[in-house]
């Protein structure tokens, strides 16, 4: 689901955060996710025959991929929780 689709669903709900802030936070979380994933795959270019160094590379790659996955899930959870809130009617 794109950010525009999320905002269309959120529009009739009262949200304590303005859409600019929400977009900014979501973009930031997605950037973190993408950066971690790219760095993890960049580690594949390092060649070493030292078992200890290989272990460090595997550990760092695993941590980066875990952070990437966590950030993606966090972004989806934030939007999902906002979307499932009940709509609020505004009396004019």
Long-range contacts (C-beta under 8 A, 24 or more apart in sequence): 1-79, 6-79, 6-82, 6-83, 9-83, 10-82, 10-83, 12-87, 12-88, 13-82, 13-85, 13-86, 13-87, 13-88, 14-88, 14-90, 15-82, 15-85, 22-82, 25-78, 26-75, 26-78, 26-79, 29-71, 29-72, 29-74, 29-75, 29-78, 30-71, 30-72, 30-75, 32-67, 32-68, 32-71, 33-67, 33-68, 33-69, 33-71, 33-72, 33-75, 34-68, 36-64, 36-65, 36-67, 36-68, 36-71, 37-64, 37-65, 37-68, 39-64, 40-64, 40-65, 40-68
